[in-house]
Amino acid sequence: MESLFTSLPMVAKIATNDYVGFTFFVGCMAMMAASAFFFLSMNNFDRKWKTSILVSGLITFIAAVHYWYMRDYWAANGESPTFFRYVDWILTVPLMCVEFYLILKVAGAKKSLMWKLIILSVVMLVTGYLGEAVYRDQAQIWGLISGIAYFAIVYEIWFGGAKKLAQEAGGAVLSAHKTLCWFVLVGWAIYPIGYMAGTPGWYDGIFGGLSLDVVYNIGDAINKIGFGLVVYNLAVTANSDS
């Protein structure tokens, strides 16, 4: 029996002042709780909103799985789990873009809008990864390209075709669209701060003292769970109005 227990892997010790490790653990549990909430509430809504709630649950579930690995990676190595984080983002951020299409389907949104947002999000993430993990000496250039893709998404949802569809839908859909737009404009702006905190460039003197992982972890919790709650509120409002 003793040999059995000694052969089991031990949980890595987290220092009391390890705020990065703390945010990884809290982020993991928060994403798990949000996933359970979204999945268990799906049957409370009409079919047209179930897919939106399902996607919200998938976003936080995928993030929870990756945070489980990222917290252990941080505990074992004490370094940023850049690879796991970008694998998480390449799956969850396009799904967040899909949410715009799903809530705007009631106004006649076409799949071309969904694919446009997905492609822009992939460009934003791939170039961000290249600057943060592969070509760090050129981080400013890759960050600029990533930023251009980000602002293209912002333009589309604030002023482009997505905005027009939301206005046509009106009511709860327009309100939810506006809130999601603010998440993208303000909430997603957290990530460039993390990027600049973790890469070399002209911005070293501004963001150099910040912890990249703490910024990213806070941003993930706010944006992924917040996105889902906005969609959930839309479904509740639409149900009560019908």
Order of alpha helices (4+ residues) and beta strands (2+ residues): alpha-alpha-alpha-alpha-alpha-alpha-alpha-alpha-alpha-alpha-alpha-alpha
